[in-house]
């Protein structure tokens, strides 16, 4: 199964010139914890999380109206190709210590994003489906009779 099965196609993305205060507003409106910073040709240039805003702007007492996304972005963004398998993605996420990964096509353009939460949710749905199948094929469980009084 490919990573595209559980990726979100509606990626919240901004340009490097977007003020940090605007990034925070967008995150709040869209109910997301990160935005992908994209170049003019829609290629991921980095990722910016709510934690980055707290540590790189607020904790350093910088003016969020003056700081730009490109100034505080994590540039070494790990991207996944749309044909990557789920288990390969989980291994890479674990090895890299990341929870959010932009998904790119063969041309390197942004087509989606997947989070660890998305993968856990998808795996949970798969496990529930497997459990239902097992239940259908198994004999009914017998309830234990209460112990006889002495």
C-alpha positions in Angstrom: 0.0 0.0 0.0 1.4 3.4 -1.0 1.7 6.5 1.2 -0.7 8.4 -1.1 -3.6 6.3 0.5 -3.3 8.2 3.7 -1.9 11.6 2.6 -3.8 14.8 2.7 -4.1 16.5 -0.6 -5.1 19.8 0.8 -1.7 21.0 1.9 -1.4 24.3 3.8 1.5 26.0 2.1 2.9 29.5 2.2 5.8 31.4 0.5 9.0 32.2 2.3 8.0 35.9 2.4 4.9 35.3 4.6 5.2 37.0 8.0 5.3 34.7 11.0 2.1 36.3 12.4 0.3 35.4 9.2 1.6 31.9 9.3 0.3 31.5 12.9 -3.1 32.9 11.8 -3.3 30.5 8.9 -2.4 27.6 11.2 -5.2 28.6 13.5 -7.8 29.0 10.8 -6.9 25.8 9.1 -6.4 23.8 12.4 -3.0 22.5 11.4 0.3 22.4 13.3 2.5 23.0 10.3 2.8 24.7 6.9 5.0 23.7 4.0 7.1 26.5 2.6 7.0 26.3 -1.2 9.0 27.9 -4.0 7.2 29.6 -6.9 7.1 26.4 -8.8 5.4 24.5 -5.9 8.4 22.7 -4.6 8.8 22.2 -0.9 11.6 24.4 0.4 11.0 23.7 4.1 8.5 23.1 6.8 7.4 25.4 9.6 5.7 24.1 12.7 3.8 25.7 15.6 6.7 24.6 17.8 9.1 26.5 15.5 7.0 29.6 15.9 7.1 29.3 19.7 10.9 28.7 19.9 12.3 30.7 17.0 10.0 33.8 17.3 8.2 34.0 20.7 10.9 32.6 22.9 13.5 34.9 21.3 11.1 37.9 21.6 11.2 38.6 17.9 8.4 40.7 16.3 6.2 38.1 14.5 5.1 40.8 12.1 8.7 41.4 10.9 10.0 37.8 10.9 9.4 36.0 7.6 8.7 32.3 7.3 11.9 31.9 5.2 13.9 33.2 8.2 12.7 30.5 10.7 11.8 27.6 8.4 13.4 24.1 8.9 15.1 23.9 5.5 16.3 20.2 5.5 12.7 19.0 4.9 12.4 15.3 4.4 10.0 14.6 1.5 8.4 11.4 0.4 7.7 10.3 -3.1 4.1 9.4 -3.9 5.0 5.8 -4.7 6.6 5.1 -1.3 5.1 2.4 0.8 3.5 2.9 4.2 6.0 0.8 6.1 8.9 2.4 4.3 7.5 5.8 5.3 7.1 4.7 8.9 10.7 3.5 9.0 12.0 6.8 7.5 9.9 8.9 9.8 11.3 7.0 12.8 14.9 7.2 11.6 14.6 10.9 10.9 12.6 11.7 14.1 9.9 13.5 12.2 6.1 13.5 12.3 5.1 15.4 9.2 6.3 14.8 5.6 5.4 16.6 2.4 4.6 14.2 -0.5 6.1 15.0 -3.9 5.6 13.7 -7.4 8.3 12.6 -9.8 9.0 16.2 -10.7 9.5 17.1 -7.0 6.3 19.2 -6.8 4.2 19.2 -3.7 1.1 17.0 -4.0 0.2 16.2 -0.4 1.3 15.8 3.2 1.2 12.9 5.6 1.5 13.0 9.4 2.2 10.3 11.9 -1.4 10.8 13.1 -2.7 10.1 9.6 -0.7 6.9 9.4 -1.8 5.7 12.9 -5.5 6.5 12.0 -5.2 4.6 8.7 -3.6 1.6 10.4 -6.3 1.7 13.1 -9.0 1.5 10.4 -7.1 -1.4 8.7 -6.9 -3.3 12.1 -10.6 -2.7 12.7 -11.4 -4.1 9.3 -9.2 -7.2 9.9 -10.8 -7.7 13.4 -14.3 -7.6 11.8 -13.2 -10.2 9.2 -11.8 -12.5 12.0 -15.0 -12.1 14.0 -17.1 -13.1 11.0 -15.1 -16.3 10.5 -14.7 -17.3 14.2 -17.2 -19.3 16.2 -19.2 -17.2 18.7 -17.5 -16.8 22.1 -19.3 -18.6 24.8 -20.0 -16.8 28.0 -18.8 -18.4 31.1 -21.6 -19.7 33.4 -21.6 -18.2 36.8 -20.1 -20.5 39.5 -22.6 -22.7 41.3 -23.3 -21.8 44.9 -22.0 -24.3 47.5 
